């Protein structure tokens, strides 16, 4: 194992004036750790379910906080409980691998292991970890790309049915944008290991092209704020096109002083979407707006350092009455990026991530395998 380039407790990367003090950051990290099971699983909160994507987001936040052993335990949980086809189920009761509560296998949930594994490697420099996770990452990406459609977009999931499962080829813009980031991280892992994956390069290029130029290839979910900012957060949309997209719907989704709506027209702002928008704004180089968003959602912070999921402003009511590890994780990752944490900026900034190969024509991506 390569020695860690940074010591534990890197609280300087989790301090942001008006958002988090060192003491507040420590309490938030402690809240995530308190929810983590001894086997490494990180459910939304104890007694609720675990989904693989949010589990990874919380693990990434632990790495940003210097809790590398606990983050590694989270990735070991995934490696130990991966399905034979490279997937994970969509939900597990309280993170119990023997009690899946949703047997669908969602592609963006499965792909995100590449983002988490690369982030952990960049946080620790641990070559042994990366070598041991490679089969897990490889199998997950192969599962995901089996649902890539001729237009480049990725089918949403394999749905469990009575006699097995069936592919759902409809694609979600948010999910495919997240997969775009994951494919680039997977290519970075392959490059680090000197194991070229040309099919992945083609797949990433075709997917990025679809996200940038073909909204008609995705289900219409533009009521959801995630569909608005995820093409930027996932790295497919950059520069002037990213700024134009954000400005075009800013007034629809942003509630000044409170945060970001989850879905229109509901009068409900959520901590996770607000923190992710802040991270997308940082990716665009708009740190001032990012910090402002994070300051606004201070009203969702609970006394124990965790964050309420959301707030219904017409009723002046916290709803639902839950404090989720992924909401806290999203906030910590946004703060880490703004603070210059090298692993977090590399994974979300994307300047050094492989871009994939843009298709020569606006025709078809590789056929599903």
C-alpha positions in Angstrom: 0.0 0.0 0.0 1.3 3.4 -0.9 1.4 5.8 2.1 -1.3 8.3 2.3 -0.2 11.7 1.0 -2.5 13.5 3.5 -3.0 12.9 7.1 -6.3 12.3 8.8 -8.7 15.0 9.9 -8.2 17.4 6.9 -10.8 19.8 8.4 -9.2 22.7 6.6 -10.8 21.5 3.4 -14.2 21.4 5.1 -14.3 24.9 6.5 -16.2 27.5 4.5 -17.0 30.9 6.1 -20.8 31.3 6.6 -21.3 27.6 5.7 -19.2 25.4 8.0 -16.7 25.9 10.8 -14.3 23.1 11.7 -16.4 22.1 14.6 -19.6 22.0 12.5 -17.8 20.0 9.8 -16.6 17.5 12.4 -20.2 17.1 13.7 -21.5 16.4 10.2 -18.8 13.8 9.6 -19.6 12.2 12.9 -23.3 12.0 11.9 -22.4 10.1 8.8 -20.1 7.8 10.7 -22.9 7.1 13.3 -25.2 5.9 10.5 -22.6 3.6 9.0 -23.0 -0.1 9.9 -20.0 -2.1 11.2 -19.8 -3.9 7.8 -19.3 -0.6 6.0 -22.9 -0.1 4.7 -24.1 3.5 4.8 -28.0 3.6 4.7 -29.9 6.9 4.3 -30.2 6.8 8.1 -30.3 3.8 10.5 -33.5 1.8 9.9 -34.0 3.1 6.4 -32.7 1.7 3.2 -29.3 1.9 1.4 -29.1 2.6 -2.3 -25.7 2.2 -3.9 -25.4 5.7 -5.4 -26.1 7.5 -2.1 -23.9 5.1 -0.2 -21.0 6.1 -2.5 -21.7 9.8 -2.1 -21.5 9.5 1.6 -18.3 7.4 1.3 -16.8 10.1 -0.8 -17.6 12.7 1.8 -15.8 10.5 4.4 -12.7 10.5 2.2 -12.9 14.3 1.9 -13.0 14.4 5.7 -9.9 12.2 6.0 -11.9 9.1 7.2 -10.2 6.9 4.7 -10.6 3.6 6.5 -14.3 4.1 6.9 -14.7 5.1 3.3 -12.7 2.0 2.2 -15.1 -0.1 4.3 -18.0 1.3 2.3 -16.3 0.3 -0.9 -15.5 -3.2 0.4 -19.2 -3.6 1.2 -20.0 -3.0 -2.5 -17.3 -5.3 -3.7 -18.4 -8.1 -1.3 -22.1 -7.8 -2.3 -22.0 -7.2 -6.1 -24.3 -9.4 -8.1 -22.8 -11.9 -10.5 -23.7 -9.7 -13.5 -21.8 -6.7 -12.1 -24.9 -4.9 -10.7 -26.3 -4.1 -7.3 -30.0 -3.9 -6.3 -31.6 -0.5 -6.1 -32.3 -0.7 -2.3 -31.3 -2.8 0.7 -33.2 -2.6 4.0 -30.9 -0.7 6.4 -27.9 -1.8 4.3 -28.5 -5.5 5.0 -27.3 -7.3 1.8 -29.6 -10.2 2.5 -32.7 -8.0 2.4 -33.0 -6.2 -0.9 -36.2 -4.2 -0.9 -36.1 -3.2 -4.6 -34.6 -5.7 -7.0 -34.4 -3.4 -9.9 -30.8 -2.7 -11.0 -30.4 0.9 -12.0 -27.5 1.7 -14.3 -26.5 5.0 -12.8 -26.5 3.4 -9.3 -24.1 0.8 -10.6 -21.8 3.0 -12.6 -21.1 5.3 -9.7 -18.7 2.9 -8.1 -16.1 4.1 -10.7 -16.4 7.7 -9.4 -16.1 6.6 -5.8 -13.2 4.2 -6.4 -11.2 6.9 -8.3 -12.0 9.5 -5.7 -10.7 7.2 -2.9 -7.6 6.4 -4.9 -6.9 10.1 -5.4 -7.5 10.7 -1.7 -5.2 8.0 -0.5 -2.7 7.0 -3.2 -3.5 3.4 -2.3 -2.5 1.3 -5.3 -3.5 -1.9 -3.6 -7.1 -0.6 -3.2 -7.3 0.3 -6.8 -6.0 -3.1 -7.9 -8.5 -4.9 -5.7 -11.5 -2.8 -6.9 -10.7 -3.1 -10.6 -12.8 -6.3 -11.1 -15.7 -4.7 -9.3 -15.5 -1.5 -11.4 -15.0 -3.5 -14.6 -18.0 -5.7 -14.0 -20.2 -2.8 -13.1 -19.3 -0.8 -16.2 -19.9 -3.8 -18.4 -23.3 -4.2 -16.9 -24.2 -0.6 -17.5 -22.9 -0.5 -21.1 -25.0 -3.5 -22.0 -27.9 -1.1 -21.7 -26.4 1.6 -24.0 -28.8 2.4 -26.8 -27.8 3.1 -30.5 -28.2 6.9 -29.8 -25.6 6.8 -27.0 -28.0 7.2 -24.1 -28.1 4.6 -21.4 -31.2 2.6 -20.6 -32.5 3.3 -17.1 -32.4 -0.1 -15.4 -33.1 -3.8 -15.6 -36.5 -4.3 -13.9 -37.2 -7.4 -11.8 -40.1 -9.5 -13.1 -41.6 -12.8 -12.0 -39.5 -15.0 -14.2 -36.3 -13.0 -14.2 -35.7 -9.4 -15.3 -36.3 -7.2 -18.3 -34.3 -4.3 -19.7 -35.8 -0.8 -19.5 -34.3 1.0 -22.5 -35.8 4.4 -21.8 -33.1 6.8 -20.6 -33.0 9.4 -17.9 -31.0 12.6 -18.6 -29.9 12.9 -14.9 -28.9 9.2 -14.8 -27.0 9.3 -18.1 -25.2 12.5 -17.1 -24.0 10.8 -13.9 -23.0 7.8 -15.9 -21.0 10.1 -18.2 -18.9 11.2 -15.2 -18.6 7.5 -14.1 -17.3 6.4 -17.5 -14.6 9.0 -17.5 -13.5 8.0 -14.0 -13.6 4.3 -15.1 -11.3 5.3 -18.0 -9.0 7.1 -15.6 -8.7 3.9 -13.5 -8.1 1.8 -16.6 -5.4 4.3 -17.7 -3.8 4.2 -14.3 -3.7 0.4 -14.5 -2.4 0.5 -18.2 -5.4 -1.6 -19.3 -6.9 0.3 -22.3 -10.7 0.1 -22.7 -11.4 1.3 -26.3 -15.1 0.3 -26.1 -15.5 2.4 -23.0 -14.0 5.4 -24.8 -16.4 5.0 -27.6 -19.3 4.6 -25.2 -18.4 7.7 -23.2 -18.0 9.8 -26.3 -21.4 8.7 -27.7 -23.1 9.3 -24.3 -21.6 12.8 -23.9 -22.7 13.6 -27.5 -26.3 12.5 -26.7 -26.4 14.5 -23.5 -25.1 17.7 -25.2 -27.1 17.5 -28.5 -30.1 15.2 -28.2 -32.5 15.9 -25.4 -35.2 14.0 -27.4 -33.3 10.7 -26.6 -34.2 11.1 -22.9 -37.5 10.9 -21.0 -39.0 14.3 -20.4 -38.3 15.1 -16.8 -37.6 18.8 -17.0 -39.8 19.5 -14.0 -36.9 18.1 -11.9 -34.0 20.4 -11.1 -31.6 17.5 -11.4 -32.3 17.3 -15.2 -31.4 21.0 -15.3 -27.9 20.9 -13.7 -26.7 17.3 -14.0 -25.4 17.6 -17.6 -23.0 20.2 -16.1 -22.3 18.2 -12.9 -21.6 15.1 -15.0 -19.1 16.9 -17.2 -20.9 16.7 -20.5 -21.9 20.3 -20.8 -19.2 23.0 -20.3 -18.4 26.6 -21.0 -20.9 29.0 -22.5 -23.4 26.2 -23.1 -23.3 25.3 -19.4 -23.8 29.0 -18.4 -26.7 29.4 -20.8 -28.4 26.3 -19.4 -28.1 27.4 -15.8 -29.2 31.0 -16.5 -32.2 29.8 -18.6 -34.0 28.2 -15.6 -32.4 29.8 -12.6 -35.6 31.7 -11.7 -37.7 28.5 -12.1 -35.7 26.4 -9.6 -33.8 28.7 -7.2 -35.7 30.2 -4.3 -33.5 33.0 -2.9 -32.6 32.6 0.7 -33.9 29.0 0.9 -32.3 26.8 -1.8 -33.2 24.9 -4.8 -36.6 23.3 -5.6 -36.5 19.5 -6.2 -39.5 19.5 -8.6 -41.8 22.1 -10.1 -44.2 23.5 -9.1 -43.8 22.1 -5.6 -42.9 24.7 -3.0 -40.2 22.4 -1.6 -36.5 23.1 -1.5 -34.1 20.2 -0.8 -30.6 20.1 0.7 -29.2 17.5 -1.7 -30.2 19.3 -4.9 -29.0 22.7 -3.5 -25.6 21.3 -2.6 -25.3 19.6 -6.0 -26.2 22.8 -7.8 -23.5 24.5 -5.8 -21.1 21.9 -6.9 -22.2 22.4 -10.5 -21.7 26.1 -10.2 -18.2 25.5 -8.9 -17.5 23.3 -11.9 -18.5 26.3 -14.1 -16.2 28.6 -12.2 -19.0 30.4 -10.4 -17.8 30.0 -6.8 -19.5 33.0 -5.4 -22.9 31.8 -6.5 -22.0 28.3 -5.2 -21.1 29.7 -1.7 -24.4 31.7 -1.6 -26.5 28.6 -2.3 -24.7 26.7 0.5 -25.2 29.5 2.9 -28.9 29.5 2.2 -29.4 25.9 3.2 -28.0 26.5 6.6 -31.6 26.6 7.7 -31.7 22.8 7.0 -28.9 22.1 9.5 -30.0 20.2 12.6 -28.5 20.6 16.1 -26.7 17.2 15.7 -24.8 18.4 12.6 -26.9 16.5 10.0 -29.2 18.1 7.5 -32.9 17.8 7.0 -33.8 16.5 3.5 -36.1 19.4 2.7 -38.3 22.3 3.6 -41.9 23.2 2.4 -41.7 26.9 2.4 -45.5 27.6 1.9 -46.2 25.6 5.1 -43.0 26.6 6.9 -42.4 22.9 7.6 -39.4 20.6 7.5 -40.4 17.6 5.3 -39.8 14.8 5.3 -38.7 14.4 8.9 -35.4 12.7 8.1 -31.7 13.5 8.1 -30.0 11.7 5.3 -26.4 10.7 5.0 -26.5 11.7 1.3 -27.7 15.2 2.0 -24.8 15.7 4.5 -22.5 14.0 2.0 -23.5 16.3 -0.9 -22.9 19.4 1.3 -19.5 18.2 2.4 -18.4 17.4 -1.2 -19.5 20.8 -2.3 -17.5 22.5 0.5 -14.5 20.2 -0.2 -14.5 21.3 -3.9 -14.7 25.0 -3.0 -11.9 24.5 -0.4 -9.6 22.9 -3.0 -9.6 19.3 -1.9 -7.5 17.7 -4.7 -9.4 14.5 -5.1 -12.8 16.1 -5.1 -11.7 18.8 -7.5 -10.2 16.3 -9.8 -13.3 14.0 -9.9 -15.8 16.8 -10.4 -13.7 19.4 -12.2 -12.8 16.8 -14.8 -9.9 18.6 -16.5 -7.7 15.5 -16.2 -10.3 12.9 -16.8 -10.4 11.1 -20.2 -13.1 12.5 -22.4 -13.9 9.5 -24.5 -14.1 9.6 -28.3 -16.7 11.8 -29.9 -18.6 10.0 -32.7 -17.6 11.1 -36.2 -21.2 11.3 -37.3 -24.5 11.9 -35.7 -25.6 8.3 -36.2 -25.4 5.4 -33.9 -23.4 4.4 -30.9 -22.1 0.8 -30.5 -24.9 -1.6 -30.5 -26.0 -2.8 -27.0 -24.1 -5.9 -26.0 
